[in-house]
Amino acid sequence: MSYCRWENTLSDLEDCYESWDEGVSSKDEARARKRLVALAEELLSLARRDSDMVEGLELNEEGRQYEADEEEEEVESEG
């Protein structure tokens, strides 16, 4: 559902991040994990390219800006 796509995906990605060290249980999961990492790299590249996104400003369908929450939690990098 497009109206909650980002919120639902964020929750799923946090679950993947938190369970990373548990590994995967099948070849299909291993392939999906590899593709997820590649896609995350592609998304990061898009975010870096898009200056409005990087600054936390986005336009909604009516052309009005949304501002990113000031109290966002940052995921700490372990590497």
PyMOL commands that place a pseudoatom at each C-alpha (Angstrom):
pseudoatom trace, name=CA, resn=MET, resi=1, chain=A, elem=C, hetatm=0, pos=[0.000, 0.000, 0.000]
pseudoatom trace, name=CA, resn=SER, resi=2, chain=A, elem=C, hetatm=0, pos=[1.583, 3.205, -1.169]
pseudoatom trace, name=CA, resn=TYR, resi=3, chain=A, elem=C, hetatm=0, pos=[0.218, 5.345, 1.682]
pseudoatom trace, name=CA, resn=CYS, resi=4, chain=A, elem=C, hetatm=0, pos=[2.318, 3.460, 4.264]
pseudoatom trace, name=CA, resn=ARG, resi=5, chain=A, elem=C, hetatm=0, pos=[5.059, 1.995, 2.054]
pseudoatom trace, name=CA, resn=TRP, resi=6, chain=A, elem=C, hetatm=0, pos=[7.959, 3.763, 3.757]
pseudoatom trace, name=CA, resn=GLU, resi=7, chain=A, elem=C, hetatm=0, pos=[6.769, 3.109, 7.305]
pseudoatom trace, name=CA, resn=ASN, resi=8, chain=A, elem=C, hetatm=0, pos=[6.172, -0.599, 6.691]
pseudoatom trace, name=CA, resn=THR, resi=9, chain=A, elem=C, hetatm=0, pos=[9.450, -1.016, 4.846]
pseudoatom trace, name=CA, resn=LEU, resi=10, chain=A, elem=C, hetatm=0, pos=[11.359, 0.768, 7.601]
pseudoatom trace, name=CA, resn=SER, resi=11, chain=A, elem=C, hetatm=0, pos=[9.978, -1.677, 10.149]
pseudoatom trace, name=CA, resn=ASP, resi=12, chain=A, elem=C, hetatm=0, pos=[10.972, -4.655, 7.993]
pseudoatom trace, name=CA, resn=LEU, resi=13, chain=A, elem=C, hetatm=0, pos=[14.466, -3.270, 7.382]
pseudoatom trace, name=CA, resn=GLU, resi=14, chain=A, elem=C, hetatm=0, pos=[14.966, -2.706, 11.097]
pseudoatom trace, name=CA, resn=ASP, resi=15, chain=A, elem=C, hetatm=0, pos=[14.029, -6.353, 11.661]
pseudoatom trace, name=CA, resn=CYS, resi=16, chain=A, elem=C, hetatm=0, pos=[16.593, -7.453, 9.060]
pseudoatom trace, name=CA, resn=TYR, resi=17, chain=A, elem=C, hetatm=0, pos=[19.238, -5.215, 10.622]
pseudoatom trace, name=CA, resn=GLU, resi=18, chain=A, elem=C, hetatm=0, pos=[18.573, -6.524, 14.138]
pseudoatom trace, name=CA, resn=SER, resi=19, chain=A, elem=C, hetatm=0, pos=[18.695, -10.175, 13.021]
pseudoatom trace, name=CA, resn=TRP, resi=20, chain=A, elem=C, hetatm=0, pos=[21.715, -9.856, 10.694]
pseudoatom trace, name=CA, resn=ASP, resi=21, chain=A, elem=C, hetatm=0, pos=[24.009, -11.996, 12.842]
pseudoatom trace, name=CA, resn=GLU, resi=22, chain=A, elem=C, hetatm=0, pos=[21.498, -14.854, 12.875]
pseudoatom trace, name=CA, resn=GLY, resi=23, chain=A, elem=C, hetatm=0, pos=[22.330, -15.567, 9.238]
pseudoatom trace, name=CA, resn=VAL, resi=24, chain=A, elem=C, hetatm=0, pos=[19.924, -17.117, 6.756]
pseudoatom trace, name=CA, resn=SER, resi=25, chain=A, elem=C, hetatm=0, pos=[18.168, -20.458, 6.669]
pseudoatom trace, name=CA, resn=SER, resi=26, chain=A, elem=C, hetatm=0, pos=[18.037, -21.254, 2.945]
pseudoatom trace, name=CA, resn=LYS, resi=27, chain=A, elem=C, hetatm=0, pos=[19.541, -20.507, -0.453]
pseudoatom trace, name=CA, resn=ASP, resi=28, chain=A, elem=C, hetatm=0, pos=[16.488, -18.427, -1.316]
pseudoatom trace, name=CA, resn=GLU, resi=29, chain=A, elem=C, hetatm=0, pos=[16.982, -16.329, 1.814]
pseudoatom trace, name=CA, resn=ALA, resi=30, chain=A, elem=C, hetatm=0, pos=[20.685, -15.939, 1.009]
pseudoatom trace, name=CA, resn=ARG, resi=31, chain=A, elem=C, hetatm=0, pos=[19.840, -14.697, -2.502]
pseudoatom trace, name=CA, resn=ALA, resi=32, chain=A, elem=C, hetatm=0, pos=[17.191, -12.334, -1.132]
pseudoatom trace, name=CA, resn=ARG, resi=33, chain=A, elem=C, hetatm=0, pos=[19.629, -10.999, 1.476]
pseudoatom trace, name=CA, resn=LYS, resi=34, chain=A, elem=C, hetatm=0, pos=[22.241, -10.336, -1.206]
pseudoatom trace, name=CA, resn=ARG, resi=35, chain=A, elem=C, hetatm=0, pos=[19.673, -8.566, -3.409]
pseudoatom trace, name=CA, resn=LEU, resi=36, chain=A, elem=C, hetatm=0, pos=[18.425, -6.521, -0.441]
pseudoatom trace, name=CA, resn=VAL, resi=37, chain=A, elem=C, hetatm=0, pos=[21.952, -5.252, 0.226]
pseudoatom trace, name=CA, resn=ALA, resi=38, chain=A, elem=C, hetatm=0, pos=[22.410, -4.362, -3.462]
pseudoatom trace, name=CA, resn=LEU, resi=39, chain=A, elem=C, hetatm=0, pos=[19.066, -2.558, -3.498]
pseudoatom trace, name=CA, resn=ALA, resi=40, chain=A, elem=C, hetatm=0, pos=[19.926, -0.683, -0.301]
pseudoatom trace, name=CA, resn=GLU, resi=41, chain=A, elem=C, hetatm=0, pos=[23.111, 0.528, -2.006]
pseudoatom trace, name=CA, resn=GLU, resi=42, chain=A, elem=C, hetatm=0, pos=[21.061, 1.695, -4.995]
pseudoatom trace, name=CA, resn=LEU, resi=43, chain=A, elem=C, hetatm=0, pos=[18.609, 3.526, -2.714]
pseudoatom trace, name=CA, resn=LEU, resi=44, chain=A, elem=C, hetatm=0, pos=[21.468, 5.190, -0.891]
pseudoatom trace, name=CA, resn=SER, resi=45, chain=A, elem=C, hetatm=0, pos=[22.867, 6.358, -4.209]
pseudoatom trace, name=CA, resn=LEU, resi=46, chain=A, elem=C, hetatm=0, pos=[19.475, 7.840, -5.148]
pseudoatom trace, name=CA, resn=ALA, resi=47, chain=A, elem=C, hetatm=0, pos=[19.184, 9.569, -1.782]
pseudoatom trace, name=CA, resn=ARG, resi=48, chain=A, elem=C, hetatm=0, pos=[22.642, 11.091, -2.148]
pseudoatom trace, name=CA, resn=ARG, resi=49, chain=A, elem=C, hetatm=0, pos=[21.810, 12.262, -5.664]
pseudoatom trace, name=CA, resn=ASP, resi=50, chain=A, elem=C, hetatm=0, pos=[18.522, 13.837, -4.629]
pseudoatom trace, name=CA, resn=SER, resi=51, chain=A, elem=C, hetatm=0, pos=[19.470, 16.982, -2.736]
pseudoatom trace, name=CA, resn=ASP, resi=52, chain=A, elem=C, hetatm=0, pos=[15.905, 17.570, -1.486]
pseudoatom trace, name=CA, resn=MET, resi=53, chain=A, elem=C, hetatm=0, pos=[15.859, 14.102, 0.074]
pseudoatom trace, name=CA, resn=VAL, resi=54, chain=A, elem=C, hetatm=0, pos=[19.266, 14.585, 1.659]
pseudoatom trace, name=CA, resn=GLU, resi=55, chain=A, elem=C, hetatm=0, pos=[18.119, 17.858, 3.224]
pseudoatom trace, name=CA, resn=GLY, resi=56, chain=A, elem=C, hetatm=0, pos=[14.989, 16.136, 4.583]
pseudoatom trace, name=CA, resn=LEU, resi=57, chain=A, elem=C, hetatm=0, pos=[12.546, 18.006, 2.383]
pseudoatom trace, name=CA, resn=GLU, resi=58, chain=A, elem=C, hetatm=0, pos=[10.155, 16.249, 0.068]
pseudoatom trace, name=CA, resn=LEU, resi=59, chain=A, elem=C, hetatm=0, pos=[7.141, 17.297, -1.964]
pseudoatom trace, name=CA, resn=ASN, resi=60, chain=A, elem=C, hetatm=0, pos=[3.791, 15.607, -1.566]
pseudoatom trace, name=CA, resn=GLU, resi=61, chain=A, elem=C, hetatm=0, pos=[1.410, 15.052, -4.463]
pseudoatom trace, name=CA, resn=GLU, resi=62, chain=A, elem=C, hetatm=0, pos=[0.095, 18.620, -4.165]
pseudoatom trace, name=CA, resn=GLY, resi=63, chain=A, elem=C, hetatm=0, pos=[3.602, 20.033, -4.379]
pseudoatom trace, name=CA, resn=ARG, resi=64, chain=A, elem=C, hetatm=0, pos=[3.747, 20.982, -0.684]
pseudoatom trace, name=CA, resn=GLN, resi=65, chain=A, elem=C, hetatm=0, pos=[6.812, 20.142, 1.335]
pseudoatom trace, name=CA, resn=TYR, resi=66, chain=A, elem=C, hetatm=0, pos=[6.998, 17.564, 4.079]
pseudoatom trace, name=CA, resn=GLU, resi=67, chain=A, elem=C, hetatm=0, pos=[9.775, 18.077, 6.555]
pseudoatom trace, name=CA, resn=ALA, resi=68, chain=A, elem=C, hetatm=0, pos=[11.578, 15.132, 8.120]
pseudoatom trace, name=CA, resn=ASP, resi=69, chain=A, elem=C, hetatm=0, pos=[10.894, 14.540, 11.795]
pseudoatom trace, name=CA, resn=GLU, resi=70, chain=A, elem=C, hetatm=0, pos=[13.351, 16.357, 14.027]
pseudoatom trace, name=CA, resn=GLU, resi=71, chain=A, elem=C, hetatm=0, pos=[13.437, 13.448, 16.465]
pseudoatom trace, name=CA, resn=GLU, resi=72, chain=A, elem=C, hetatm=0, pos=[14.516, 10.799, 13.961]
pseudoatom trace, name=CA, resn=GLU, resi=73, chain=A, elem=C, hetatm=0, pos=[16.511, 7.889, 15.313]
pseudoatom trace, name=CA, resn=GLU, resi=74, chain=A, elem=C, hetatm=0, pos=[19.737, 7.139, 13.506]
pseudoatom trace, name=CA, resn=VAL, resi=75, chain=A, elem=C, hetatm=0, pos=[20.960, 3.593, 13.020]
pseudoatom trace, name=CA, resn=GLU, resi=76, chain=A, elem=C, hetatm=0, pos=[24.568, 3.471, 14.103]
pseudoatom trace, name=CA, resn=SER, resi=77, chain=A, elem=C, hetatm=0, pos=[26.968, 1.983, 11.621]
pseudoatom trace, name=CA, resn=GLU, resi=78, chain=A, elem=C, hetatm=0, pos=[28.954, -0.974, 12.878]
pseudoatom trace, name=CA, resn=GLY, resi=79, chain=A, elem=C, hetatm=0, pos=[31.604, -0.839, 10.219]
for i in range(1, 79): cmd.bond("trace and resi %d" % i, "trace and resi %d" % (i + 1))
show_as sticks, trace
zoom trace
